[in-house]
């Protein structure tokens, strides 16, 4: 089953905060992709591009333009689990 994304949010330092339909939350660091994939380099050099991340209609892929995208299964598998801090009593 392909994980579907419920929420995506670009964060500082080229990271994405993602919540999936099963409520798993992850932080995905895009810097490694930027370093290794030539087309991803534009995320760092083109002003404001990274913050314009979009979710496709199927909710199984995030993208920035026709050349730069990330499938949800990669984000799900390689993202660092993120636990929301619980409010102190």
VENBEL-V969743 format. One record per helix or strand. SS is the DSSP state (@ for helix, = for strand). FROM is the first residue (numbers start at 0). TO is the last residue. If there is no record, write none. Layout:
ss: {SS	SS}
from: {FROM	FROM}
to: {TO	TO}
This chain:
ss: {=	@	=	=	@	@	@	=	=	=	@	=}
from: {4	11	14	24	30	37	49	53	60	68	71	79}
to: {10	13	19	28	35	44	51	54	62	70	77	80}
